[in-house]
Amino acid sequence: MDGSSIPERDLRAGRVLRGALRLNHRKRENLTLSGNSELTIGEIAGKSLEIVLEFEPQEDLNVGFKVLCSPEGDEQTVITYSSSLERLEIDTSHSSLSSDIIQPWPYPQAAFAIDLIADELQDVRNQRAPFALNKNEPLHLRIFLDHSVLELFVNSRICMTQRIYPTREDSSMVKVFSKHERAILRHIEAWDIAATNVL
């Protein structure tokens, strides 16, 4: 290992820690998304999921997906990649309808204890990370979703984690989208996984 990648065995080990057993496999392939379009993946929904998806490489790739979406979209967590900006982003601006929840920085574990250290916190709703695809490299995303915990692995090179707190029981939908240009989703597949976190 050269320090720039996350070995697949580590991803498998993480899967074991989440309950090992993957159930109810579903998959869709070769989905074309027109520019500025969004598609609900109706057969994939839930609060404890492993999701894998891959977009075809292209010069201007501005795509993403949404998890824990309510039917009307008033609750949703949005993950976006922009090749022109060379950036990944997790947007939690609409992850929860609760006014009691913030995304505290630099103490993310303090979401339920903001009164104790309120003077030291910022409410940061967008987590961003630099990431550049190599020429002709597809965008490969693996997501572990465990109720209020989201882990995102990107091309086995970086990992982002985020706490989210949806309030609605029906905030379980998954959507994919493309901004600006047409994009091709080679495949998206998902498994139900055993929950380890129930918040």
Secondary structure, DSSP 4 states (H G I P E B T S, - for coil): --SSS--HHHHHHHHHHTTS-EEEEEEEEEEEE-TTEEEEEEEEE-SEEEEEEEEPP-SS-EEEEEEEE-TTSSS-EEEEEETTTTEEEEE-TTS---TT---EES-GGGTT-TTTSGGG-EE--EEEEE--PPTT--EEEEEEEETTEEEEEETTTEEEEEE-----TT--EEEEEE-SS-EEEEEEEEEEE--S---
